[in-house]
Amino acid sequence: RVCDLQILQGVSGEAMENLTKTCRLLFPLDGSSWMPCTADPRCLAERLAQEVFEFHAKGFAFDPKRSGAEWWVQIRDSGH
């Protein structure tokens, strides 16, 4: 299944710049983050993680207290 990230459609240049800044700040930490499915996203990166979780969890039973999305960033300046 392919997740079409609707959240990115119509996102302003400023929002994308903020997403890039967030990714560049998080990348050196060399770890992952957890987005609980019941939490309110604090930034666009968390909103993306939440949307991907919702896409993959749709139609399945899960425990909301223990479910969410693990997410991380990768910066690839070379285009790979």
DARA-V42001 format. One line per field, one symbol per residue. ss: DSSP state (H for helix, E for strand, C for the rest). phi: phi as a letter, one per 30 degrees, with the letter a starting at -180 (. if undefined). psi: psi as a letter, one per 40 degrees, with the letter a starting at -180 (. if undefined). A space follows every 50 residues. Layout:
ss=???
phi=???
psi=???
This chain:
ss=CCCCCHHHCCCCHHHHHHHHHHHHHHHCCCCCEEEECCCCCCCHHHHHHH HHHHHHHCCCCCCCCCCEEEECCCCCCCCC
phi=.ccddedddiddeddddddddeddddeddhacbbcddcdddcaddddded ddeedddeicdadddcclbdbacbcbddjc
psi=ihhhgddehehidddddddddddddddeefaiihgieeihieiddddddd ddddddeheihihddeiahhiiihhgdee.
